[in-house]
Amino acid sequence: MLWPTILIALLITIPVLIFVVWPLFFPSAKVMVDDLDESRLAELVQRKDAVLQSIKELEFDLHTSKISQADFQLLNTRLRHQAIGLMRQIDKVAPEVTELEEALEKEIMKLRRVDGDVVHAAHKNGKAPQPSPKKAVSNVTEDTTDRFCRQCGARVNEGDRFCAKCGAALKVAAGS
């Protein structure tokens, strides 16, 4: 009676062990490449963020007179070259991400209803594009029961003139 029980236990245990251990010894090549790309991309993004944070701290140190202008120029140049190199590596690892970001930026510009010439001039100057005054929309939805800030989406009360969350000026309803 003992041998049949051991045989049944082995018939169940061996396939389960093979199923569990197989991926550890023979991982799928596609999964490994995808994981490698994702981990490489995450590492590059993390390093880029650290370098950009270092640039901000360096600028703060200059403004608080902790470092000299000459030291700032030297360190700033090195950090910026390092950041540019990391951004290029990110573009090589994930070129589709760059394409998606560009498409997303185009959609955002359409939603903001910004004039094309304002966008190009603002990008050349390094400033964020501002909506055209003739195409500006109110900051509050027109729904009379629920009102939301168009800037941040927070719920606003009937008599509010400014959003409590982001501080954007709200268009006051005609009845108020």
HULINUR-V391828 format. One record per backbone hydrogen bond with DSSP energy under -1.0 kcal/mol. CO is the residue of the C=O (numbers start at 1). NH is the residue of the N-H. E is the energy in kcal/mol with one decimal. If there is no record, write none. Layout:
{{CO/NH/E} {CO/NH/E}}
//
This chain:
{{2/6/-2.1} {3/7/-2.4} {4/8/-2.4} {5/9/-2.3} {6/10/-2.4} {7/11/-2.3} {8/12/-1.5} {9/13/-2.8} {10/14/-2.4} {12/16/-1.3} {13/17/-2.7} {14/18/-2.5} {15/19/-2.5} {16/20/-2.2} {17/21/-2.8} {18/22/-2.3} {21/24/-1.1} {21/25/-1.3} {22/26/-2.6} {28/32/-1.9} {29/33/-2.2} {30/34/-2.5} {31/35/-2.7} {32/36/-2.4} {33/37/-2.7} {34/38/-2.6} {35/39/-2.7} {36/40/-2.5} {37/41/-2.8} {38/42/-2.7} {39/43/-2.3} {40/44/-2.5} {41/45/-2.7} {42/46/-2.3} {43/47/-2.5} {44/48/-2.6} {45/49/-2.6} {46/50/-2.0} {47/51/-2.3} {48/52/-2.7} {49/53/-2.2} {50/54/-2.0} {51/55/-2.0} {52/56/-2.0} {53/57/-2.4} {54/58/-2.4} {55/59/-2.4} {56/60/-2.2} {57/61/-2.5} {58/62/-2.0} {59/63/-2.3} {60/64/-1.9} {61/66/-3.0} {62/65/-1.4} {68/72/-2.4} {69/73/-2.5} {70/74/-2.1} {71/75/-2.8} {72/76/-3.1} {73/77/-2.2} {74/78/-1.9} {75/79/-2.8} {76/80/-2.6} {77/81/-2.3} {78/82/-2.2} {79/83/-2.6} {80/84/-2.5} {81/85/-2.3} {82/86/-2.2} {83/87/-2.4} {84/88/-2.2} {85/89/-2.1} {86/90/-2.4} {87/91/-2.2} {88/92/-1.8} {89/93/-2.3} {90/94/-2.6} {94/98/-1.0} {95/99/-1.8} {96/100/-2.3} {97/101/-2.5} {98/102/-2.3} {99/103/-2.2} {100/104/-2.5} {101/105/-2.5} {102/106/-2.0} {103/107/-2.1} {104/108/-2.5} {105/109/-2.3} {106/110/-1.9} {107/111/-2.3} {108/112/-2.2} {109/114/-1.4} {115/119/-1.9} {116/120/-2.2} {117/121/-2.0} {118/122/-2.5} {119/123/-2.5} {120/124/-1.9} {121/125/-1.8} {122/127/-2.1} {139/150/-4.9} {147/156/-2.4} {148/141/-1.3} {149/153/-1.7} {154/149/-2.9} {157/160/-1.0} {161/170/-3.6} {163/167/-1.3} {168/163/-2.3} {173/176/-1.5}}
//
